[in-house]
Amino acid sequence: MRFLLRPGWIAFVVAVLAFVVACYTLLAPWQFGRESERDATQRAIDTANETPPVPFAQLVPGDEIDPDAVWRQVALTGEFLPGTETLVRLRTLDAAPAFDVLTAMRLTDGRVVTIDRGSVPAGPNLTLPTYPPAPAGPVTVEGRLRVDETDPNARPPLVENGVRQVYAVDSRSFAEVTGTTPVTGVVTLAENTPGVLRAIPIVVPSGGAPFTNFSYGLQWITFGAVALVALVIFIRLELLQRRGKRESKGSLRDALSGRDQDDDRTPTPHS
C-alpha cells in the first residue's frame, strides 16, 4: 500500500474525498433545502388561496410586509399615483420579453404602497411598451402580499425616454426612482381587479421538470457513493497489477536460473 504515498495517488485520493464531502455536506443538503423551500411556498400559496381577501391594514399594520404573510390576499382602498409608474425590466410573458408595471397607491390611511399592476409585452425590437394608465380617483383593488425582490447584480435604476425603470420588483428601488416612501414590500394585483394589466401568475418555481430538487439531492448522494466505490476499485486494481508484476518477475528469474527445471526434476534412487 506504499504506492498510496506517491504524490499522484495522494492528489487523486484527496480529490475524490473532497468530492464526496461536498456531495454529502453541501450539494445534497442544498437540493434538499430547496425542496423544503418549495414545499413551504406551495403550502403558503394553498393556504392563501383558501383564505378570502382581508383589509390590507389587518395584515400590514406598520410600514413593512411580514414575510409570514406573503401570498395572502388583501383588499386596498385608495388612489393610484400615475406620476409614479415605473417599468421593471427583463421580465417574460408567454416566454417572450416583457415588463412589469409598478405604480404607487396612496391608501385612505395615508400610507403609500408599491403596486405591481402586472405584465405587458415589450414593443417591437424590445422597445418600451404602451399600456393603459391606472384608473383615476378612489378605487378598491385586490392583490397578494409579496416581499421585495433583489437584483443579484445590484444595478441602479435608470431613465430612458423619460420612463423610469428598475431591475427588480422592489419597493426600495421604486422609492429611489420615484421619490416616494412606500411600505416595504409589494402588492401584486389579482385578475379582474381595477388597474390590473396581465396578472402575475402565482406559481412555485420548479426544480427542473420532470425532476424535483429532492431527486437531485438523491443523485448527489449516489454520486458520492459511486466515487467512494470507484476509489476502492482503483486501489484494488493497482494492488492486483503490482502483485502480478512481482509474480511475473519471480517466474522470469527462476526460468533464467534454471530453478524451475530443478523443481520439476524427479529424483532417482541410488543403486
Disulfide bonds with the S-S distance in Angstrom:
none
